[in-house]
Structures are given as structure tokens and as C-alpha cells.
């Protein structure tokens, strides 16, 4: 019996997608190993790292500012009616601050950062690859991997925690604005309530995992851009797939890191 052509086509697509998936995982693993090898070999281009940190931070600053403010505002608006049913509106600042600091702030900032930065790095390095600028650097005895990749990954790893801390404060500001629009809670009471609900262990895991998220954004963007093929169409694919893959890995590693955090700090659960 002959297999219908549409089924043959689906089987080929499935095989191709499976191959592409494992090829990406393998290539990304090798790329990570190469990064750590180059990271241990001086010299280190500190000026390039600073340049990328400033550039990436400034470009992402406006969108994370708006996002952080809206997170705090909307979360407070959604939580307040629920707490009112139980007569627990006094716990509103604590509820919002714990939600923002532990999970929403780091993860949403990382996803916004991935959408803005990972695609940009993928497109930039992809354009350099297809126009043979990277090949020209190799001919000129310049290590393009160290100059283009290592500096960007270090920059994304270091800048995301700073952005996350900023977003947390902006989100708490949005939360307080939402509260005073409907209640007469003083800023002093809001501040004391937030501080009383938090422990030192709430900050450490939340900020620590943003280093991992920043590394993911940098390494995925650089990998997709550095290995681009297929001309201008390949640059577009590299930019798009960098965002998708980085966002997916951020969510997967967030789940793993949350589980690890609850294992190390059982009291946080």
C-alpha cells in the first residue's frame, strides 16, 4: 500500500525538525565550551565589555522601565479585590513585593531583555558573518570569537541583574501608586510592610538567577549570529530563532533554579 504524499511530507518535516533540534543543542554545547576556553585565556578586552554593557543597558532601559511600572500597577489592581474579600488588604504590599522580587521581576525582565538584546546580537553578528567581516578579522590575526562573542556574553551576564534590581524598584513604585489611588495608605506604612515581609534569602536567589538568564541571552544570540548561513535570509532566521530559543531556555532554567532554590532554602517555600 502506498503511503499518502501528505503523510510522507509530514514525516520529512518531523525528521528535519528533530535533526535541527539536536543539531542546535549540539552546536550550542560546543559553542559554550569554546566560550569558557576563551574566557580563561587573556588578554581581556574590558573596554569592549564596558561598551556593550552601556549600549545594551541604555537600549533596554526605556522598555523595562515601562514594563516594571505596569507589572507593579496591574498586579496590585488584580490582587486588591481578592484580598478585600478576606479582609486582608494590609497584606497587599507584602503580597506584591514577594511576587515581584521572587519571580515576576527577574523572569519578565529576562524575557524582555531576550527579545530586545538576543535578536539584536543575532542580527548584528549574522550580518558580519554573511558580509565576511568575521573572516576578514581572522585573516587580520584578530580573534573574532574573543572580540565579538566573549565580550558580549560577559556584558549581558553582568547587565541583566542591574536591570532586574531597577525593575523591582520601579514595580514597587507602580504598586504604591495603585494603592494610593484607591486607599489612604501612607508611604511609610507601605515601605515598612514591604521590608517586614522580605528576608535576605528572598533577594539572593532572585538576583543570582538573573546572571544565568543574562548568560543565556548572550550565548544564544552570539551562537545564532556567529553561525549564520544563507545570506540576508539567514540573518533574519538567526534573529528570530535567537529570541525564541533564549526565551524557552530562560523559562526552563527558571523552573530548574526555583526547584534548586526551594531545596537549598526550604523556608522560602
N, C-alpha and C positions, 0 to 999 in steps of 0.2 A: 504494500500500500504506500502510495506516495505521500510524503509529508506536505501539508499545505504550505504555500510560499510564505504566507504571513507568519506562520509559526517558525519557519526557518529564519526569517528576518529577526524575529524576537529573540531566538536563541543566539544569533550572531551578536545582537546588541547586548544581551546579558553577558556573553563571553567577553566582549570588548570592554564593557563596564567593569567586570571583575578584574580583567587584566590591568586596566587603567588604575583601579583602586590599589591593587597590590604593587604596581609599578610606582605609584605616588608614595606609598608608605615606605617602600624600599629606598627610593631616591631621597626622601625626606630624612630617613635614618642616616644614610651615608652623608648627607649634607650636614646634619647635626654633628656627626663625628669629625668631619672636616673643620667645622667651626671651632670645636673645642681644641683641636690640634693647633689651629692658627692662633687661638686665644692664648695659648701657653707660650707662644713664640714672640718675643719682642722684635722690633720696636712697636709701641702702641701709639696710634695716631689720636691723641687726646683732643687735639683741635677739631678734628672731624667729628668726634663723638659729641663734643660741646655744640658744634654747629647743627648737627642733626637733632639733638635734644631741644635746642631753642626753636628750630624750624618746625619740628613736629609738634612741640608744645603750643606754639603760637597758633598754628593752623587748626589745632583741635580745641583750643581754649574756648572760642565762642559757642560751639555746638555742645560741648559738655557743660558749659555754664547754663545754657537754656535747659538742657536735659536734666541736670541736677535739680534746678529750681522746680521744674514741673514734677519730678519724682516726689519731692517732699510735699508739694502742694496737693497733688492728686491722692497720694497715699493717706494724707491727713483727712482729706474730704471723704474718702471711702471708709476710713476706719472710725471716724467720729460717730456716725449714726449707729454703727454696730455696738460701740462701747456705751452709747447713751441708753440702749435697751437694757443694759445690765447695771446702769448707774456707775460706770467706771470711767468717766471722761477724764478723771485725774490721771489715769494711766496712759492717756493719749501721747504725751511727749515721749514717754519711755517706750511705748509700742513702736512708734515711728522711728525713733533713733536706733533701736535694736535692729529693726528690719533694714534700715538704710545702711548701717555700719557693717552688719554681718553679711548681707547678701546683695541687696539691690544696688548699692553704690558701687562695689567692686565689679560685679558682673555686667551691669548695664554700661558702665564707663568703658570696660574692656571691649564690649561689643561695638559701641560707638567708635572707639579707637581703632578696632579692626576694620570697620567699614571705611573709615577716613584714611588710615595710615597704610594698612596692608595692601589695599588696592593701589595707592599711590606709589608705594615701593615697587610693587609688581610691575606697574606700567613704566616707571622710570628705568628700572634695570632691564626690563624687557625691551624697551626702545634702544637702550645702549647695546643690548645683545644683537638685535636684528640689524642695527646700523654698524655693527662690527667695531664699536668703540671699545668694548671689553677685549676683543682680540688685539686691537692696537695697543692697549695698555700692556698686554702680555709681551708683545714684541718690544715695547719700550723698557722692558725689565722692571715693570711695576707689578706688584702682586695685586691683581684686581679683587681677589677674594678678600684679602685683608683690608684693602682700602674701601671697597664698596659694601661688603657684606658684614664683616665683623663690627665695623663702626656703627652701622645701622641697627644691628641686633642689640648691641650694648646700649645704644641710645633709647630704643623702645623699651628695653627692660628697666631702665632707670627712670624714664619719664612717666610711665603709667602709674606707679604708686603715688607720685606727686599729684597727678591729675585726680586720682581717686580721693585723696585726702581733701583736695579742693572741692570736689563734687559733694562729698559728705557734708561739709560745712554749708555749701550752697543749698543742699537739700533740706538741712535743718532750718535754714533761713526761710525757705519756702513753706515749711511746715508751720513755723511760728506765725508767718503772715496769714496762713489759712485759719489758724486758731484764733487770732485776734480779730479776724473779720466776723466771727460768729460768737466769740466769748470775750470775757474781760480778763483773761489770764495775763499776769504780768510777765515781763521778760525774765525777771529774777526767779520766779517760780518755775518757768519753763526750763531755764538753764539748770537750776538745782535738781529738777525732776530727771532731766536727761543725764546729768552727771551721776545721780544716785543709782540709776538703773544700769549703768555701764561698769564693767570691770576691765582691768588691764588686759585680760585674756580675750576680750571682745575685739580689741584693736589688732593685736599681733597676728592672728591667723588671717584676718580680713585683708590687711595690708600686705602680708607676706605672700599671699597667693596672687596678688597683682603683679609681682615680679615674674611669676610663671606665665601669667596672661600676656605680659609685655614681651616676654621672650617668644611666646608662640606667635604673636602678631609679627614680630620682626623676622623670625626664621621662616615662617610660611611665605611672607611677602617677598623676602630675598630669594627663597628657593624657586618660587614660581617665576620671578622675573629673571633670575640668573640662568635658568634652564629653558628660557622661552625659545620656541621654534615656530616657523611658519609665517614669518613676516609680520605685517601690521595686524592681521587676524590673530596671530599668536599672542601679540601684546594684549589685545582685548580679552582673550581667553585667560591669560595669566592674571590680569587684573580682577576679573570676575571670580575665578576659582580660588584666588588668594583670600578673598573676603569670605567665601562660603566655607572653605577648609579651616581658616583661622577661627571663625565663629563656632563651627562644630567642635573643634578641639578645645576651645575655651569652655564650652558647656560640659564636655566630657570630663575635662580635668577639674572643673569646678565640683562636679559630683564626687570625684575621687578625693579631692582635697577637703571637702566638707566631711566626708566619712573619716578621713585621717585625722581631721581636727577634733571631731567628737570622740575619737579613740584616745587621742592624746590629752584632751581636756574634757573629761566626762561631765563636768559641772556645767559646761556650756549648753548641753542638751536640755 
